[in-house]
Amino acid sequence: MTIVSLAAFAMLGWRFVNPANIRTVLVDFVSTGFIALGMMALLICGVFDLSVGSVYAVGMIVVAYCIKNLGLPWPLAVPVSLAVCAACGAVNGLLVTKMKINPLIATLGTMEILRGLAILIGGVGVGGLPKSFKWIGRAPLLGLALPVWLFFVTAVVFIYLFRHLKFFRKFYFVGGNKEAARLCGINANRIWFSGFVMMSLLAGLAGILYCARLGSSTGQAGMGLELKVIAGVVVGGASLKGGKGTILGGILGPLFMALVFNIMGILGVDAYWQRIVNGSILIFAVFTDVVMEHDYFKRRLGRKAG
Protein backbone atom coordinates (compact mmCIF):
# COMPACT_ATOMS: atom_id res chain seq x y z
CA MET A 1 0.00 0.00 0.00
CA THR A 2 2.79 2.39 0.93
CA ILE A 3 4.78 1.53 -2.22
CA VAL A 4 1.76 2.23 -4.43
CA SER A 5 1.20 5.55 -2.65
CA LEU A 6 4.84 6.58 -3.08
CA ALA A 7 4.64 5.71 -6.76
CA ALA A 8 1.53 7.88 -7.07
CA PHE A 9 3.30 10.74 -5.27
CA ALA A 10 6.21 10.48 -7.73
CA MET A 11 3.92 10.46 -10.78
CA LEU A 12 1.99 13.51 -9.59
CA GLY A 13 5.20 15.40 -8.93
CA TRP A 14 4.75 19.14 -8.38
CA ARG A 15 0.95 18.88 -8.44
CA PHE A 16 1.19 17.06 -5.11
CA VAL A 17 4.24 18.54 -3.39
CA ASN A 18 3.62 22.21 -4.13
CA PRO A 19 3.20 24.27 -0.93
CA ALA A 20 -0.41 25.25 -1.66
CA ASN A 21 -1.49 21.60 -1.90
CA ILE A 22 0.43 20.62 1.25
CA ARG A 23 -1.28 23.45 3.15
CA THR A 24 -4.64 22.24 1.86
CA VAL A 25 -3.91 18.69 3.02
CA LEU A 26 -2.95 19.89 6.49
CA VAL A 27 -5.97 22.17 6.88
CA ASP A 28 -8.33 19.41 5.72
CA PHE A 29 -6.57 16.96 8.06
CA VAL A 30 -7.16 19.05 11.20
CA SER A 31 -10.66 17.71 11.91
CA THR A 32 -9.63 14.09 11.33
CA GLY A 33 -6.45 14.62 13.33
CA PHE A 34 -8.13 15.93 16.47
CA ILE A 35 -10.66 13.09 16.43
CA ALA A 36 -7.93 10.53 15.71
CA LEU A 37 -6.14 11.53 18.95
CA GLY A 38 -9.22 10.63 20.97
CA MET A 39 -10.03 7.52 18.94
CA MET A 40 -6.53 6.13 19.40
CA ALA A 41 -6.84 6.71 23.16
CA LEU A 42 -10.16 4.82 23.19
CA LEU A 43 -8.87 1.94 21.09
CA ILE A 44 -5.82 1.63 23.34
CA CYS A 45 -8.12 1.09 26.32
CA GLY A 46 -10.26 -1.39 24.40
CA VAL A 47 -13.36 0.57 23.29
CA PHE A 48 -14.36 2.87 20.43
CA ASP A 49 -16.88 5.59 19.65
CA LEU A 50 -19.11 5.70 16.56
CA SER A 51 -20.82 8.93 17.59
CA VAL A 52 -17.84 11.21 16.90
CA GLY A 53 -19.19 12.47 13.57
CA SER A 54 -22.44 13.49 15.24
CA VAL A 55 -20.64 15.13 18.18
CA TYR A 56 -18.55 17.00 15.61
CA ALA A 57 -21.79 18.35 14.10
CA VAL A 58 -23.16 19.19 17.57
CA GLY A 59 -20.02 21.21 18.31
CA MET A 60 -20.54 23.20 15.11
CA ILE A 61 -24.25 23.76 15.60
CA VAL A 62 -24.11 24.71 19.30
CA VAL A 63 -21.32 27.28 18.92
CA ALA A 64 -23.03 28.85 15.87
CA TYR A 65 -26.45 28.83 17.57
CA CYS A 66 -25.05 30.47 20.71
CA ILE A 67 -23.39 33.23 18.70
CA LYS A 68 -26.13 33.88 16.16
CA ASN A 69 -29.35 33.11 18.02
CA LEU A 70 -28.46 33.72 21.66
CA GLY A 71 -26.12 36.63 21.03
CA LEU A 72 -23.25 35.22 23.08
CA PRO A 73 -19.72 36.47 22.29
CA TRP A 74 -17.67 33.69 20.73
CA PRO A 75 -15.20 33.43 23.66
CA LEU A 76 -18.21 32.38 25.76
CA ALA A 77 -19.97 30.36 23.05
CA VAL A 78 -16.92 28.12 22.51
CA PRO A 79 -16.73 26.79 26.10
CA VAL A 80 -20.53 26.33 26.12
CA SER A 81 -20.26 24.19 23.00
CA LEU A 82 -17.34 22.21 24.45
CA ALA A 83 -19.34 21.61 27.65
CA VAL A 84 -22.26 20.26 25.62
CA CYS A 85 -19.89 17.95 23.70
CA ALA A 86 -18.28 16.79 26.95
CA ALA A 87 -21.78 15.96 28.23
CA CYS A 88 -22.34 13.84 25.10
CA GLY A 89 -19.16 11.94 25.91
CA ALA A 90 -20.26 11.53 29.52
CA VAL A 91 -23.52 9.97 28.32
CA ASN A 92 -21.57 7.50 26.19
CA GLY A 93 -19.34 6.72 29.15
CA LEU A 94 -22.28 6.11 31.48
CA LEU A 95 -24.05 3.90 28.96
CA VAL A 96 -20.96 1.71 28.66
CA THR A 97 -19.67 1.71 32.24
CA LYS A 98 -22.85 1.88 34.33
CA MET A 99 -25.54 0.41 32.10
CA LYS A 100 -23.08 -2.15 30.64
CA ILE A 101 -24.22 -1.55 27.08
CA ASN A 102 -21.79 -2.69 24.38
CA PRO A 103 -19.82 0.34 23.06
CA LEU A 104 -20.89 -0.48 19.50
CA ILE A 105 -24.59 -0.33 20.36
CA ALA A 106 -24.30 2.56 22.82
CA THR A 107 -22.40 4.89 20.49
CA LEU A 108 -24.40 3.79 17.45
CA GLY A 109 -27.54 4.87 19.32
CA THR A 110 -26.10 8.20 20.45
CA MET A 111 -24.79 8.77 16.92
CA GLU A 112 -28.35 8.74 15.60
CA ILE A 113 -29.79 10.75 18.51
CA LEU A 114 -27.14 13.48 18.31
CA ARG A 115 -27.34 13.68 14.54
CA GLY A 116 -31.09 14.21 14.77
CA LEU A 117 -30.68 16.87 17.45
CA ALA A 118 -28.01 18.69 15.42
CA ILE A 119 -30.29 18.82 12.38
CA LEU A 120 -33.32 19.87 14.47
CA ILE A 121 -31.44 22.70 16.19
CA GLY A 122 -29.45 23.85 13.19
CA GLY A 123 -32.13 23.46 10.55
CA VAL A 124 -30.69 24.19 7.12
CA GLY A 125 -27.63 25.67 8.82
CA VAL A 126 -26.49 28.72 10.75
CA GLY A 127 -24.46 31.34 8.86
CA GLY A 128 -23.45 34.96 9.08
CA LEU A 129 -21.01 34.43 11.94
CA PRO A 130 -18.79 37.36 13.00
CA LYS A 131 -15.34 37.92 11.49
CA SER A 132 -13.72 37.71 14.93
CA PHE A 133 -14.93 34.11 15.25
CA LYS A 134 -13.99 33.19 11.68
CA TRP A 135 -10.49 34.51 12.43
CA ILE A 136 -9.65 31.50 14.66
CA GLY A 137 -10.33 29.14 11.76
CA ARG A 138 -8.56 31.13 9.07
CA ALA A 139 -5.79 33.19 10.68
CA PRO A 140 -2.39 32.51 9.08
CA LEU A 141 0.59 31.84 11.33
CA LEU A 142 4.03 31.13 9.86
CA GLY A 143 2.51 30.01 6.59
CA LEU A 144 -0.13 27.70 8.07
CA ALA A 145 -3.65 28.24 9.35
CA LEU A 146 -4.04 28.64 13.12
CA PRO A 147 -6.04 25.35 13.54
CA VAL A 148 -3.06 23.42 12.13
CA TRP A 149 -0.80 24.84 14.83
CA LEU A 150 -3.44 24.14 17.49
CA PHE A 151 -3.50 20.53 16.34
CA PHE A 152 0.31 20.25 16.42
CA VAL A 153 0.40 21.57 20.00
CA THR A 154 -2.43 19.23 21.09
CA ALA A 155 -0.70 16.26 19.44
CA VAL A 156 2.58 16.97 21.24
CA VAL A 157 0.73 17.22 24.56
CA PHE A 158 -1.03 13.88 23.95
CA ILE A 159 2.22 12.16 22.96
CA TYR A 160 3.79 13.35 26.21
CA LEU A 161 0.78 12.35 28.33
CA PHE A 162 0.60 8.80 26.98
CA ARG A 163 4.34 8.29 27.29
CA HIS A 164 4.99 9.75 30.71
CA LEU A 165 1.86 10.20 32.86
CA LYS A 166 0.77 7.29 35.03
CA PHE A 167 -2.96 7.87 34.52
CA PHE A 168 -2.71 7.68 30.75
CA ARG A 169 -0.39 4.64 30.86
CA LYS A 170 -3.29 2.86 32.56
CA PHE A 171 -5.15 3.00 29.24
CA TYR A 172 -2.76 0.31 27.96
CA PHE A 173 -3.27 -1.91 31.00
CA VAL A 174 -7.06 -1.71 30.73
CA GLY A 175 -7.00 -2.39 27.00
CA GLY A 176 -4.55 -5.25 27.34
CA ASN A 177 -6.42 -7.10 30.09
CA LYS A 178 -9.27 -5.40 31.91
CA GLU A 179 -9.56 -8.07 34.62
CA ALA A 180 -5.83 -8.04 35.35
CA ALA A 181 -5.94 -4.25 35.50
CA ARG A 182 -8.81 -4.45 38.00
CA LEU A 183 -6.84 -6.86 40.19
CA CYS A 184 -3.97 -4.36 40.15
CA GLY A 185 -6.28 -1.69 41.53
CA ILE A 186 -6.98 0.14 38.27
CA ASN A 187 -10.54 1.41 37.88
CA ALA A 188 -11.27 0.40 34.27
CA ASN A 189 -14.64 2.13 34.24
CA ARG A 190 -13.01 5.41 35.21
CA ILE A 191 -10.51 5.03 32.37
CA TRP A 192 -13.27 4.29 29.86
CA PHE A 193 -15.44 7.15 31.09
CA SER A 194 -12.51 9.58 30.86
CA GLY A 195 -11.73 8.31 27.37
CA PHE A 196 -15.26 8.92 26.11
CA VAL A 197 -15.38 12.44 27.55
CA MET A 198 -11.96 13.26 26.10
CA MET A 199 -13.04 11.86 22.74
CA SER A 200 -16.14 14.05 22.59
CA LEU A 201 -14.21 17.15 23.67
CA LEU A 202 -11.78 16.65 20.81
CA ALA A 203 -14.59 15.99 18.32
CA GLY A 204 -16.38 19.13 19.52
CA LEU A 205 -13.20 21.21 19.26
CA ALA A 206 -12.67 19.94 15.71
CA GLY A 207 -16.24 20.90 14.83
CA ILE A 208 -15.86 24.38 16.32
CA LEU A 209 -12.66 25.03 14.37
CA TYR A 210 -14.27 23.80 11.17
CA CYS A 211 -17.26 26.05 11.82
CA ALA A 212 -14.91 29.00 12.24
CA ARG A 213 -13.14 28.09 9.02
CA LEU A 214 -16.41 27.89 7.04
CA GLY A 215 -18.12 30.79 8.79
CA SER A 216 -21.27 28.68 9.06
CA SER A 217 -22.51 25.35 10.42
CA THR A 218 -24.71 22.47 9.32
CA GLY A 219 -26.17 19.47 11.13
CA GLN A 220 -25.09 17.27 8.22
CA ALA A 221 -21.38 17.83 8.92
CA GLY A 222 -19.16 14.91 9.84
CA MET A 223 -21.23 12.13 8.29
CA GLY A 224 -19.03 9.06 7.83
CA LEU A 225 -16.19 10.71 9.74
CA GLU A 226 -16.14 7.97 12.39
CA LEU A 227 -15.23 5.19 9.93
CA LYS A 228 -12.67 7.38 8.19
CA VAL A 229 -10.97 8.04 11.52
CA ILE A 230 -11.12 4.42 12.69
CA ALA A 231 -9.63 3.24 9.38
CA GLY A 232 -6.77 5.71 9.71
CA VAL A 233 -6.07 4.89 13.34
CA VAL A 234 -6.04 1.14 12.67
CA VAL A 235 -3.63 1.77 9.78
CA GLY A 236 -1.54 3.68 12.33
CA GLY A 237 -1.17 0.61 14.53
CA ALA A 238 -4.23 0.48 16.79
CA SER A 239 -5.92 -2.82 17.54
CA LEU A 240 -9.66 -3.25 17.93
CA LYS A 241 -8.83 -5.64 20.78
CA GLY A 242 -7.13 -2.86 22.74
CA GLY A 243 -3.80 -2.55 24.49
CA LYS A 244 -1.85 -1.52 21.38
CA GLY A 245 -0.98 1.66 19.56
CA THR A 246 0.76 4.99 20.00
CA ILE A 247 -0.51 8.54 19.68
CA LEU A 248 2.09 9.17 16.97
CA GLY A 249 0.75 6.20 15.03
CA GLY A 250 -2.75 7.57 15.54
CA ILE A 251 -1.60 10.73 13.75
CA LEU A 252 0.48 9.17 10.97
CA GLY A 253 -2.18 6.62 9.99
CA PRO A 254 -4.95 9.17 9.32
CA LEU A 255 -2.39 11.52 7.73
CA PHE A 256 -1.45 8.74 5.32
CA MET A 257 -5.14 8.28 4.53
CA ALA A 258 -5.49 12.05 3.96
CA LEU A 259 -2.61 11.93 1.47
CA VAL A 260 -4.22 9.00 -0.34
CA PHE A 261 -7.54 10.83 -0.66
CA ASN A 262 -5.75 14.00 -1.73
CA ILE A 263 -4.08 12.06 -4.54
CA MET A 264 -7.41 10.62 -5.60
CA GLY A 265 -8.89 14.10 -5.60
CA ILE A 266 -6.06 15.42 -7.79
CA LEU A 267 -6.55 12.50 -10.16
CA GLY A 268 -10.29 13.19 -10.32
CA VAL A 269 -11.37 9.91 -8.72
CA ASP A 270 -15.12 9.84 -8.05
CA ALA A 271 -16.17 10.38 -4.40
CA TYR A 272 -17.99 7.04 -4.39
CA TRP A 273 -14.77 5.23 -5.29
CA GLN A 274 -13.05 7.08 -2.46
CA ARG A 275 -15.59 5.59 -0.03
CA ILE A 276 -14.90 2.14 -1.49
CA VAL A 277 -11.17 2.66 -0.96
CA ASN A 278 -11.73 3.84 2.62
CA GLY A 279 -13.79 0.75 3.47
CA SER A 280 -11.29 -1.55 1.76
CA ILE A 281 -8.37 -0.06 3.70
CA LEU A 282 -10.29 -0.49 6.98
CA ILE A 283 -11.03 -4.17 6.25
CA PHE A 284 -7.45 -4.83 5.13
CA ALA A 285 -5.96 -3.12 8.20
CA VAL A 286 -8.22 -5.03 10.63
CA PHE A 287 -7.58 -8.30 8.79
CA THR A 288 -3.82 -7.73 9.03
CA ASP A 289 -4.13 -7.05 12.77
CA VAL A 290 -6.16 -10.25 13.27
CA VAL A 291 -3.63 -12.30 11.29
CA MET A 292 -0.66 -10.88 13.21
CA GLU A 293 -2.41 -11.65 16.51
CA HIS A 294 -2.87 -15.31 15.52
CA ASP A 295 -0.86 -17.75 17.65
CA TYR A 296 0.96 -19.13 14.59
CA PHE A 297 2.37 -15.74 13.62
CA LYS A 298 3.20 -14.91 17.22
CA ARG A 299 5.24 -18.11 17.47
CA ARG A 300 7.02 -17.38 14.20
CA LEU A 301 7.82 -13.82 15.24
CA GLY A 302 8.98 -15.11 18.63
CA ARG A 303 11.40 -17.56 16.97
CA LYS A 304 12.83 -14.84 14.71
CA ALA A 305 13.30 -12.54 17.67
CA GLY A 306 15.07 -15.32 19.54
PAZA-231020 format. One record per atom (N, C-alpha, C): residue in one letter; x negated, y, z negated. Coordinates in steps of 0.1 Angstrom, whole numbers, plus 5000, padded with zeros to 4 digits. Each point is the difference from the previous one (the first is absolute). Example, Ala and Ser with C-alpha at 12.3 -4.5 7.8 and 13.67 -1.06 7.14 Angstrom:
2
A486849434922
A500950125000
A499150125000
S500450115007
S499150115000
S500850114992
end
This chain:
306
M499249885000
M500850125000
M499150135000
T499049994992
T499150124999
T499250025013
I499649895006
I499250005012
I500950065011
V501249965001
V500950055010
V500250154998
S500250044988
S500250154996
S498850085004
L498849954997
L498850075004
L499850015015
A500449905007
A500050005015
A500950115005
A501250014994
A501050105004
A499450144997
F499450014988
F499450134997
F499050055010
A499149905004
A499050035010
A500650045014
M501149935004
M500650035013
M500650135000
L500650044989
L500750134999
L499050124999
G498849974995
G499050104999
G500450134994
W499850115006
W500350134995
W501450034996
R500949935007
R501550024997
R500349964986
F499249904995
F500249964986
F499250074990
V498750025003
V499150054990
V499950164999
N500750075009
N500050144999
N500650054987
P499450114995
P500450054986
P501550024999
A500750055010
A501450024999
A500849884997
N499649895007
N500749874998
N499749944986
I498750014996
I499749954986
I500850084990
R500150135001
R500850084991
R501449955000
T500649975011
T501349955001
T500249874993
V499149915002
V500049874994
V500050014985
L499250094995
L499950024985
L501250064994
V500550105007
V501350074995
V501149905000
D500249925011
D501049905001
D499849894990
F498849984996
F499749894990
F500350034986
V500150134997
V500250044986
V501149934993
S501250005006
S501249944994
S499749854997
T499549935010
T499749864999
T499049984989
G499050095000
G498849984991
G500550014985
F500850114997
F500450014986
F500849884996
I500949955008
I500949894997
I499149874999
A499049995008
A499149885000
A499349994987
L499650124994
L499349994987
L500949934989
G501350045000
G500949944990
G500449865004
M500149975013
M500349865004
M498949914996
M498850045002
M498849914997
M500049984985
A500350104992
A500049984985
A501149904997
L501250015006
L501149904997
L499649865004
L499449995012
L499749865005
L498949944992
I499150084994
I498949954992
I500649944987
C501150064995
C500649954988
C501149905003
G500249965013
G500949895003
G501450035004
V500350135003
V501450045004
V499850095012
F501250045006
F500050105011
F501350075000
D500050115008
D501250095000
D500450035014
L501349965003
L500550025013
L500850135001
S500150074989
S500850125000
S499250135003
V498749985003
V499150125001
V500550105011
G500449945011
G500550095011
G501250084996
S500949944992
S501150084996
S499650104989
V499149974991
V499550094990
V499350125007
Y499349975011
Y499450105008
Y501050105005
A501149955005
A501150095005
A500650074989
V500249944988
V500650074988
V499150124996
G498749975000
G499050114997
G500250125009
M500149975013
M500250115010
M501350074997
I501149934999
I501350064999
I500250084987
V499549944989
V500250074987
V499250135000
V498850005004
V499250135000
V500650105009
A500549965012
A500650105009
A501450054995
Y500749914994
Y501450034994
Y499850104989
C499049984991
C499850094989
C499650145005
I499250005010
I499550135005
I501150085007
K500749925009
K500950075009
K501450024994
N500549894993
N501450014995
N500050054986
L499049974991
L500150044986
L499250134998
G499250045010
G499250124999
G498850004991
L499549874997
L498849994991
L498850045008
P499050064993
P498750035007
P499349865002
W499249995011
W499549875003
W499049954989
P499350084992
P499249944989
P500849934990
L501350044999
L500949934990
L500749885007
A500450025013
A500749905008
A499149875001
V498750025002
V499149885002
V500049914988
P499850054987
P500049914989
P501449944998
V501150075003
V501349944999
V500249885009
S499550025012
S500149895010
S499149884996
L498850034994
L499149894995
L500749934989
A500750074991
A500649944989
A501249915004
V500750045010
V501149925006
V499449875006
C498950015007
C499349895006
C499449904989
A499550064990
A499549924988
A501149924994
A501250064999
A501249944995
A500449885009
C499950025013
C500249885009
C499149894997
G498750034998
G499149894997
G500349944987
A500450084990
A500449944987
A501149915001
V501050035009
V501149915002
V499549875006
N499150005009
N499549885006
N499349924989
G499250074992
G499249934989
G500949934990
L501150074997
L501049944990
L500749885006
L500450015013
L500749895006
L499149875001
V498750025002
V499149895000
V499549954987
T499750094990
T499549964988
T501049974989
K501150075000
K501149984990
K501149915004
M500450025013
M501149925005
M499649875007
K498649995002
K499449885006
K500549985014
I500250105007
I500449995014
I498749995009
N500049915009
N498949985009
N499750145007
P498750035000
P499650135006
P500550025015
L500149895007
L500550015014
L501450055000
I500949934992
I501450044999
I500250134994
A499350034989
A500250134993
A499750125009
T498849995006
T499650125008
T500750005014
L500549895004
L500850005012
L501350074998
G500649974988
G501250074996
G499950154998
T498950044993
T499850144998
T499650075013
M499449935009
M499750065013
M501350045007
E501049925000
E501350035006
E500750114992
I500049994987
I500750114992
I499450135002
L498650014999
L499350135001
L500150065014
R500049915010
R500150055014
R501450065002
G501049944994
G501450055001
G500150134993
L499450014988
L500150134993
L499250115007
A498949975006
A499250105007
A500850065011
I500749915008
I500850045011
I501250084996
L500749964989
L501150074994
L499750144996
I498850014992
I499650134995
I499550095011
G499249945009
G499450085010
G500850035012
G501049925003
G500850025011
G499249985013
V500250095009
V499250005013
V498650054998
G499750054988
G498650054997
G500150134994
V498950044993
V499950134994
V498850075006
G500250125006
G499050075006
G499950154995
G499250085007
G499950144996
G499250024987
L499049914997
L499350014988
L499050125000
P499750064989
P499150125000
P498649975005
K499350105005
K498649985005
K499149964989
S500250054988
S499149974989
S500049854997
F501249945001
F500049854998
F499449935012
K500350045012
K499449945012
K498550015000
W499450104993
W498650025000
W499349884994
I500649934990
I499249894993
I500049885010
G500849995010
G499949895009
G499350045013
R499650125002
R499450045012
R498650084998
A499850044988
A498850094998
A498749935004
P499250065008
P498749945004
P498950024989
L499249904998
L498950014991
L498849925005
L499050085004
L498849935005
L500349915012
G500950055009
G500349935012
G501149904999
L500549974988
L501049904998
L501250064993
A501249945002
A501250054992
A499849974986
L500650094991
L499949984986
L500549874995
P501149945005
P500449874996
P499049895001
V499150015011
V499049905002
V499050014988
W499650124996
W499150014989
W500649964987
L501350024998
L500749954988
L500049855000
F500249945011
F499949855001
F498649954996
F499050075006
F498649954997
F499750014985
V500450114994
V499850024985
V500849894992
T501249985004
T500849894993
T499449865002
A499549985012
A499449875003
A498849974991
V499150114999
V498849994992
V500449974985
V501050074995
V500549984986
V500449864998
F500849945010
F500549874998
F498949905001
I499050025009
I498949915000
I499349994987
Y499850124994
Y499350014987
Y500849934989
L501350025000
L500949954990
L500049845000
F500149955012
F500149855001
F498649934999
R499050085000
R498749944998
R499550014986
H500450104993
H499450034987
H501050014988
L501250035002
L500950014988
L500749874997
K499949974987
K500549874995
K501549975003
F500850114999
F501549985003
F500249955014
F499350065010
F500249975014
F499349875003
R499049964993
R499449865002
R501049894997
K500950044991
K501049904995
K500949965012
F500150085010
F500949975012
F499549875006
Y498649985000
Y499549885006
Y500349884992
F499950014987
F500349894991
F501449955001
V500950105001
V501549975001
V500349935013
G499450065011
G500249945013
G499449865002
G498849984993
G499449875002
G500749894992
N500450034988
N500749904992
N500850074989
K501350025002
K500850084991
K500049944986
E500249865000
E500149934987
E498750014992
A498849985007
A498750024994
A499850144994
A500550105008
A499850144996
A500950024987
R501149945000
R500950024988
R499349944988
L499449885001
L499349934989
L498850084995
C499550095009
C498950084997
C500450144993
G501350014999
G500650124994
G500350115009
I500049975013
I500450105010
I501550005003
N500650124999
N501450015002
N500350015015
A500349895007
A500250005014
A501150095005
N501150004992
N501150085004
N499750155000
R499150044990
R499650145000
R499250045012
I499149905004
I499250025012
I500950025013
W501049905001
W500950015011
W500850135001
F500550034988
F500850134999
F499250125004
S498850014995
S499150115003
S499750005015
G499849885006
G499749995014
G501250055009
F501249974996
F501250045008
F500150154999
V499950064988
V500150144998
V498950085008
M498849955000
M498950065007
M500249995015
M500549885004
M500349995015
M501050105004
S501150024993
S501050105004
S499650144999
L499150034991
L499450134999
L499250035013
L499249915004
L499250025012
L500850005012
A501149925001
A500950015012
A500750135000
G500450054988
G500750135000
G499050125004
L498849994995
L499050105003
L499850005015
A499949885006
A499849995015
A501150075007
G501349974995
G501150065007
G500150154998
I499650054989
I500050154998
I499050065009
L498849955002
L499050055008
L500450005015
Y500749895004
Y500549995013
Y501150105003
C500850024990
C501150105001
C499350145002
A499050034992
A499350135002
A499450015013
R499549905005
R499350005014
R501150035011
L501149934999
L501150025010
L500850134998
G500150044987
G500850124997
G501549964999
S500349884999
S501449954999
S500049864995
S501149944997
S500149874995
S501249925006
T499949875000
T501149925005
T500149874992
G501249954997
G500249884993
G499649875007
Q499750025013
Q499649895009
Q498549974999
A499250094994
A498649995000
A499549884993
G498949945004
G499449894994
G500649875002
M500949985010
M500549875003
M499049915006
G499849884994
G499049915005
G498650024994
L499950114992
L498750034995
L499549894990
E500949944993
E499549904990
E499349885007
L500549955011
L499349895007
L498750045006
K500050125005
K498850065006
K498950014990
V500350044988
V499150014989
V499549874995
I501049914998
I499649864995
I499149935010
A500350015013
A499149945010
A498650064999
G499950134999
G498750064999
G499249964987
V500749994989
V499449974988
V499549855000
V500849925005
V499649855001
V498849995009
V500050075012
V498850015008
V498850044992
G500250094991
G498950064992
G499649914988
G500649884999
G499549904991
G500949974988
A501250055000
A500949974989
A500649865002
S500549944990
S500649875001
S501450014994
L501049945007
L501450014995
L500149914987
K499049924997
K500049934987
K499550084988
G499350115003
G499550084990
G498649974996
G499450094992
G498749974994
G498850045009
K500350045012
K499050035010
K500150145006
G498950055005
G500150135007
G499250114994
T499750105007
T499350124995
T500850125006
I499950114993
I500650125004
I499450055013
L498749985002
L499350045012
L500649915012
G500149884997
G500649915011
G501550045003
G500750054990
G501350055002
G500150135008
I498950065001
I499950125009
I499549975014
L499049915000
L499449975013
L501049915009
G500749914994
G501049925007
G501050095007
P500850084993
P500950095007
P499450105010
L498850044996
L499350095010
L499749935013
F499649874999
F499749925012
F501349995008
M501149984993
M501349995007
M500450135006
A499750114994
A500350135005
A499250035013
L498749955000
L499250015012
L500649925012
V500449884996
V500649915010
V501350075007
F500850054991
F501250065006
F499750135007
N499050074996
N499550125007
N499649965014
I499249895001
I499649965013
I501249965009
M500949934994
M501249965008
M500850125005
G500050114991
G500750125004
G499350075012
I498650004999
I499350065011
I500249935013
L500149864999
L500249925012
L501450005005
G500950064992
G501450015004
G500849874998
V499649924990
V500749884996
V501350044994
D501149935004
D501350024996
D500149984984
A500850094994
A500249994985
A500549864995
Y500849945009
Y500549864996
Y498949905000
W499050015009
W498949915000
W499150034988
Q499950134995
Q499350034989
Q500549934987
R501449994999
R500649934989
R499749855001
I499949945012
I499749865002
I498649984995
V499150095004
V498649994996
V499950004984
N500750104994
N499950014986
N500549884993
G501149945004
G500549884994
G499049885002
S499449995012
S499149905003
S498850004992
I499550134998
I498850014991
I500349964986
L501250044995
L500449964986
L500049854999
I500649935009
I500149855000
I498649945000
F499250055009
F498749955002
F499150024987
A500150124994
A499350034988
A500449914988
V501349984999
V500549924989
V499649855002
F500249965013
F499649865003
F498549974997
T499250105003
T498549994998
T499849994985
D500750084992
D499850004985
D500549864995
V501149955005
V500549874995
V499049895004
V499450005012
V499049905004
V498850014991
M499550124998
M498850014992
M500249964985
E501250014996
E500349964986
E500249844999
H500149935011
H500249865000
H498849934993
D500249894993
D499049944993
D498849955009
Y500449965012
Y498949955009
Y499050115003
F500550125003
F499150115004
F499350054988
K500649994988
K499350044988
K498849914997
R500249865002
R499049914998
R498850025010
R500450035013
R499050025010
R499250134997
L500750104996
L499350134997
L499149984987
G500549924991
G499249974988
G498749935003
R500149905009
R498849925004
R499050095007
K500550105009
K499150095007
K499350094990
A500850054990
A499450094990
A498949934992
G500349864997
G499049934993
G498849975007
end
